[in-house]
Amino acid sequence: MATLVINSGSSSVKFALFDTLSEACLASGIAECLGTENATGELIVPGEKNRPINLRKGATATDAMHAIVAALRLSPALKNVDVTALGHRVVHGGERFSGPELVTDEVISGIRDLCSLAPLHNAPNASGIEAAQAVFPKAPNIVVFDTAFYQTIAPKVYRYAVPENLYTDHAVRRYGFHGTSHQFVSTEAVKRLSLDLNNHRLLSAHLGNGCSATAIVNGKAVDTSMGITPLEGMVMGTRSGNVDPNLHGYIVDQTGMTLKEVTEMLNKVSGLLGLSGTSNDMRTLTAHHLNGDSRATLAIEVFCFRLARELAGLMVSLEGTPDALLFTGGIGENSRIVREITVKQLAAFGFALDLESNLSNGRDRGGVISPDGTSPAVLVVPTNEELAIARATKAILS
Ligand code: ADP
């Protein structure tokens, strides 16, 4: 029995296959450049040679799903594996979805109704579910929403100070994203630090291409750095994070760009890429920084400063001293420089690093990187959103 986890985007389908009982990852891969001449894909099975996923030109999400199954069947280890359930990542659940749900026609139309809030994500997410239903007509589908973890945050935290009708008529409020990851790593941290399930306070920093931070009290999210869209908050790979809300109008006036072009610019060519002028990739920027590239250095400094400031702000929502600060995501798990610069700027709040642990406790297992016995603890916790979705799928079905 296996659970297939699907993350269906506008031009790709990422997937991971888990043994439902042991939670072992049996396979993973991606079908990408869908809808183009160059549609291509790869299947990774531990212990086997990577296999191509054969896709025709212009392949759709449904084609991709068929091709993934065909590739799985070619693996000697997997040919008898039975996909008994599917779990889907859905980006926006609005106020309607506050947890994982079994897919019904109403759930799919609910996801489509929220397309105006996440046009680039929810439509392909819904198409991916329909593709899975076509290819696995007997298996139940479960949806897990990136926003659901934040349905516990209070109105004073999620409302913007704008006229009320924007909230009541147009759903304008802060939602929060990366909830699956923050929930997964915070649950893991509670276990690793033997914290009291009903009495703990955590700050969690998910630093990947998208970056967000979350304040968590007793397993529940109480605040997030993100907003109505995943642009709010800290500096990200290509996203600006917070800017003056008047910036859009100013740029339009100064440059003649359209509002749409400004939005595109703030999402696609800003952040680390905009500041450095060379890359959105922290590995590349770190190498450039070590070679004396001052723009790469500035990009890293702004990234860490804005992250530290965001974390300091989130502490207000904890209403008490944090037990721990968690780093996760590609940058959070791997970049000792980012962790070091960020934590240094939080020294006034009692955060400190053990430099040796910061060097050695990376992506593989993570671990505590603050000096022994200090509080708050600082730790690296590798995220695994696919496993979190597989677990949620199993929980709903049982
Ligand atoms: P996504 O949000 O797409 O899932 P990831 O969580 O994989 O992204 O994070 C991607 C980021 O992690 C990139 O900026 C990448 O440079 C960074 N990263 C990965 N490995 C390292 C490393 N060893 N050192 C510094 N940054 C790293």
Residues whose N, C-alpha, C, O or C-beta is under 5 A from the ligand:
A	BS01	ADP	L207 G208 N209 G210 N280 D281 M282 R283 G329 G330 I331 N334 S335
